[in-house]
Amino acid sequence: MSYLKILALFLFSTSVFAEAGDKRDFLLAWEKIQSSNSQVESFEKIDDLKYKIKFTSLPYEGELVVVAYDVETFEFSTTGESDFNKTGYVEIDLPDALEELAVKYSRTYYKWAESNTLYYNQKTQEWISQKQYNEYLMNEGSEETFGALFWLWEYWSYILVFIILYFFVSSVLGNKKIKESLDLQKESVEQANILSKASMEAIEKSLSQHERTNELLVELIEEVKKQKT
């Protein structure tokens, strides 16, 4: 066999077989995880970056298209050393799905979407799912250290709803207090107007009485003058 044939065979083999931890290896691992995912009933490759998928948890059966995927350097550890040095992600499109699918089934869709992010263990040279990576971190660190963190990670959507409700209720109560304050101010103004009106009536009455007194004094003086003459 000539050197040119050997070189061509070598180049062909390197293009076909994926190197551990690279993009091609990651995509193959992602395909395998989708095939064994409990939320997926069937998963079949029909073309390059195109698949046919049927869910058990989502009302969708049709085409899945990988619009982008990549591998990035990644490292996180509580001990200063980590078995994981890469993370990979897949961005997908479900062209046959209704626009409101991800909104109407947001919780279910989010749980499945977690399987589109994988982590590479450089020691075992394998890609694992988000759930497996979370378990790894729990085993690596103490339960006290990570318990609250992963509780927040698992229930973040409920926490978000609670925060939104909190601000909504606070806003409603705040508006109610503002309304009560305005009502009190309005009542105070009305009472002040009533008092002011009553005061004006009393002053007018007093002036009227004073005027009548003056008239009586004038009449009395005139009467005295008549008696003297």
LINVEN-V250957 format. One line per field, one symbol per residue. psi: psi as a letter, one per 30 degrees, with the letter a starting at -180 (. if undefined). burial: b if it has 24 or more other C-alpha atoms within 12 Angstrom, else e. Layout:
psi = ???
burial = ???
This chain:
psi = kleeeeeeeeeeeffekkkkfaeeeeeeeeeeeeegkffkekjkkfljgklkkklffkikjakkkjfkllklkkkkkfffkkfkflkklkklkiffllegefeeheeeeeeefffgklkkjfefhlklleeeeeeeeeeelleeefeeefeeeegeeeeeeeeeeeeeeeeeeeeeeeeeeeeeeeeeeeeeeeeeeeeeeeeeeeeeeeeeeeeeeeeeeeeeeeee.
burial = eeeeeeeeeeeeeeeeeeeebbbbbbbbbbbbbbeebebbebbbeeeebebbbbbeebebebbbbbeebbbeeeeeeeeeeebbbbbbbbebbbeebeeeeeeeeeeebebbbbbbbbbbbeeeebbbbbbebbebbeeeeeeeeeeeeeeeeeeeeeeeeeeeeeeeeeeeeeeeeeeeeeeeeeeeeeeeeeeeeeeeeeeeeeeeeeeeeeeeeeeeeeeeeeeee
